[in-house]
Amino acid sequence: MTRVVVITGSASGIGRGMAERFAEDGCRVGIADINVEAAEQVADELSTSCEAVAYPVDVSKEDSVASCIDAVLQRWGRLDVLCANAGIYPAAPLGEMTEAEWDHVTGINLKGVFFCVKHAIVPMRQQRSGRIIVTASVTGPVVGYPGMTHYAAAKAGTVGLVRTAALELASQGITINAVMPGNVLTPGWKGQPQEYIDAAVESIPLKRLGLPKDIANAAHFFADERSDYITGQTLIIDGGQTLPETAQVMDGW
């Protein structure tokens, strides 16, 4: 049986890396993104190795998510893997943050995950099987970052969602887990000063930024039969960045 995989935010960055990884297996891959033109381009590029289709979706709108899942089911008749990956990370100081800015970030990064999981579990419950992988972050659940209060709150919230949803879904053959990336080289890094990039690399024990494929490999594991007995868990993928007690602890190592 060819598995059906839907990945939100897969027109670029980590989501695209996930799409490429599942395409290697020959899965049917739904490239779900608000940027329809970019999603169609990714789907076209992946079509040489799998059946890939672009689906428009705004994860902050429940009717849009429902329509996306319905379209997938109409085409392929099932849904085996959901990667709830779509997210944004604009910065705003807490004291200057507007309600609209807070709502925009949490609406996509947290409420959007809720909508995606809510609608994906409908066919998964009927199948009595399914794998859900949520893209969280080290920012929020593990560490903080100035100017990212809304983002941190949303990502911490997704971890709570994953843990509790795991309990509700376990008896139905559905697992849900989260990947927690650190600094990953995505299009969002374009235009950053080289000094900023160098400082980020220096703070990582493995001395490189993560790549989308690093996160994609972890998501692929959570979707694989090797993880059948794992649910409600998180996996940090950050090159060891969150391990040191202080910035100086790695000096000389």
C-alpha positions in Angstrom: 0.0 0.0 0.0 1.3 3.4 -1.0 1.1 5.8 2.0 -0.5 9.2 1.7 1.4 12.0 3.5 0.2 15.6 3.9 2.8 18.2 5.0 1.7 21.7 5.8 4.1 24.6 5.0 5.9 22.3 2.6 6.5 24.8 -0.2 9.9 25.7 1.4 12.2 25.2 4.3 11.7 22.3 6.8 8.4 21.3 5.2 9.9 21.0 1.8 12.7 18.8 3.3 10.0 16.6 4.8 8.3 16.3 1.4 11.5 15.4 -0.3 12.2 12.7 2.3 8.8 11.0 2.0 9.0 11.3 -1.8 12.1 9.1 -1.6 9.9 6.3 -0.4 7.5 6.8 -3.3 4.7 8.1 -1.0 1.8 10.1 -2.3 2.7 13.5 -1.0 0.3 16.5 -0.4 2.2 19.8 -0.6 -0.1 21.9 1.5 0.8 25.6 1.7 -0.7 29.1 1.6 1.8 29.9 -1.2 0.0 27.9 -3.9 2.4 28.8 -6.7 5.5 27.6 -4.7 3.6 24.5 -3.6 2.8 23.6 -7.2 6.5 24.1 -8.2 7.6 21.7 -5.4 4.9 19.2 -6.4 6.1 19.4 -10.0 9.7 18.8 -9.0 8.8 15.8 -6.8 6.6 14.2 -9.4 9.6 12.5 -11.0 9.9 10.2 -7.9 6.4 10.1 -6.5 2.8 11.3 -6.9 2.9 14.8 -5.5 0.0 17.3 -5.5 -0.2 20.9 -4.3 -3.1 21.8 -2.0 -3.9 25.4 -1.0 -4.3 25.8 2.8 -4.4 28.6 5.4 -3.9 26.6 8.6 -5.2 29.5 10.7 -8.7 29.0 9.1 -10.5 25.8 10.1 -12.6 25.7 6.9 -9.4 25.9 4.8 -7.9 23.0 6.7 -11.1 20.9 6.4 -11.2 21.6 2.6 -7.6 20.6 2.2 -8.1 17.3 4.0 -11.3 16.6 2.1 -9.5 17.2 -1.2 -6.8 14.7 -0.2 -9.4 12.1 0.7 -11.3 12.7 -2.5 -8.1 12.1 -4.5 -6.4 9.3 -2.6 -9.1 7.9 -0.2 -7.0 7.8 2.9 -4.5 9.8 5.0 -1.6 7.9 6.7 0.8 10.7 7.8 0.2 14.3 8.8 3.2 16.6 9.3 1.7 19.7 10.9 4.7 21.9 10.1 3.4 25.3 8.9 4.7 28.1 11.1 6.0 31.7 11.1 8.5 33.5 13.3 8.3 37.3 13.1 10.0 39.1 16.1 8.3 41.7 18.3 9.3 43.0 21.7 6.8 42.0 24.4 6.0 45.6 25.5 5.3 46.7 21.9 3.6 43.6 20.7 0.0 44.2 19.4 -2.9 41.8 19.9 -3.0 41.4 16.1 0.7 40.2 16.1 0.0 37.8 19.0 -3.0 36.4 17.3 -1.3 36.1 13.9 1.6 34.0 15.3 -0.4 31.9 17.7 -3.2 31.5 15.1 -0.8 29.8 12.7 1.7 28.1 15.1 -0.7 26.8 17.7 -4.3 27.0 16.5 -3.3 25.9 13.1 -1.8 22.7 14.6 -5.1 22.1 16.4 -7.1 22.5 13.2 -4.8 20.2 11.3 -4.8 17.4 13.9 -8.5 17.7 14.5 -9.4 17.1 10.8 -6.6 14.6 10.1 -7.7 12.2 12.8 -11.1 11.8 11.2 -9.9 9.5 8.4 -7.2 8.0 10.7 -9.8 6.9 13.2 -11.7 5.2 10.4 -8.5 3.4 9.3 -7.6 2.6 12.9 -4.1 3.9 12.1 -2.2 7.1 11.5 1.0 9.0 12.3 1.0 12.7 13.2 4.3 14.7 13.5 4.2 18.2 14.8 7.0 20.7 14.2 7.5 22.4 17.6 10.8 24.2 18.5 13.4 24.4 21.2 12.3 28.0 21.6 9.5 27.9 24.2 9.5 24.3 25.5 13.3 24.4 26.3 14.8 27.9 25.9 13.7 31.4 25.4 14.5 34.1 22.9 14.0 37.8 23.3 11.4 39.2 20.9 9.7 35.8 20.4 7.2 35.6 23.2 4.3 34.8 21.0 6.3 32.2 19.1 7.6 30.6 22.3 4.2 30.5 23.8 2.7 28.8 20.7 5.5 26.3 20.4 5.3 25.4 24.0 1.6 25.0 23.6 2.1 22.5 20.7 4.1 20.3 23.0 1.2 20.2 25.5 -1.2 19.5 22.7 0.9 16.6 21.5 1.2 15.0 24.9 -2.5 15.2 25.7 -3.6 14.2 22.2 -1.5 11.1 22.4 -3.6 9.9 25.3 -6.8 10.4 23.4 -5.6 8.8 20.2 -3.6 5.9 21.5 -6.5 3.4 21.6 -7.3 4.2 18.0 -4.0 3.3 16.5 -2.8 6.8 16.0 0.5 8.2 17.3 1.5 11.8 17.6 5.0 13.1 18.3 6.9 16.4 17.9 10.2 17.3 16.4 11.9 20.3 18.1 14.4 22.0 15.7 17.1 24.4 16.8 18.7 26.7 14.2 17.9 25.3 10.8 19.2 26.8 7.5 16.0 27.8 5.8 15.1 30.7 3.5 14.5 32.8 6.6 18.2 33.0 7.1 18.7 34.8 3.8 19.9 38.3 4.3 21.2 37.8 7.8 24.6 39.3 8.4 27.4 36.8 8.2 28.5 37.8 11.8 25.1 36.7 13.0 25.3 33.4 11.2 28.9 32.8 12.5 27.8 33.5 16.0 24.9 31.0 15.7 27.2 28.3 14.4 29.7 29.0 17.2 27.0 28.3 19.8 26.3 24.8 18.3 28.6 22.0 19.6 28.4 20.3 16.2 29.5 23.6 14.6 27.0 23.8 11.8 23.4 24.9 11.3 20.8 22.2 10.9 19.5 21.4 7.5 15.9 20.7 6.6 16.9 17.1 5.9 18.0 16.7 9.5 14.5 17.5 10.7 12.9 15.5 7.9 14.8 12.4 8.9 13.4 12.7 12.4 9.9 13.2 11.1 10.3 10.2 8.8 11.3 8.1 11.8 8.2 9.1 13.7 6.1 8.1 10.7 7.9 4.8 10.3 6.9 1.4 11.7 10.1 1.5 13.8 8.4 4.1 16.0 5.1 2.1 16.5 5.6 2.1 20.3 6.4 5.8 20.6 3.7 8.5 21.2 3.4 11.8 23.0 7.2 12.4 22.8 9.5 15.2 21.6 12.8 15.0 19.9 15.3 17.9 20.1 17.3 18.3 16.9 19.7 21.1 17.5 23.3 19.9 17.1 23.6 20.0 20.9 23.0 23.8 21.1 20.7 23.6 24.2 23.1 21.3 26.2 25.8 23.6 27.5 25.3 25.2 31.0 27.0 28.4 29.9 28.4 29.9 26.7 31.9 29.2 28.0 31.5 25.6 28.9 32.7 24.3 25.5 35.9 26.4 25.5 38.7 24.1 24.6 36.5 21.1 23.7 
